[in-house]
Amino acid sequence: SSTEIKTEDPTSSSSSKPTPQKSSRKPYKELLTEEEKRANHIASEQKRRNTIRAGFKELTDIIPTLKNVNNSKSTILFKAVDYIKYLERRNR
């Protein structure tokens, strides 16, 4: 019987075996205190809300019927859809 030794490039991603990890190391989230987790959650939520707010602001700047008017978010979305449909019809 012959013994075959396979050598693989350690940087190759074609290896079928997952890279072993140290089992004694705790995942990062477990290292955070409850207060740190809460603070991270609050910061993530604020970032999400700011991103949404910026998107609505951009829509109000782009859509002519929304300029200089204080509209609800649902009104902004419906008018955005109407404007997109108008542009589609115009460009046919």
Buried (B, 14 or more C-beta within 10 A) or exposed (E): EEEEEEEEEEEEEEEEEEEEEEEEEEEEEEEEEEEEEEEEEEEEEEEEEEEEEEEBEEBBEEBEEBEEEEBEEEEBEEBBEEBEEEEEEEEE
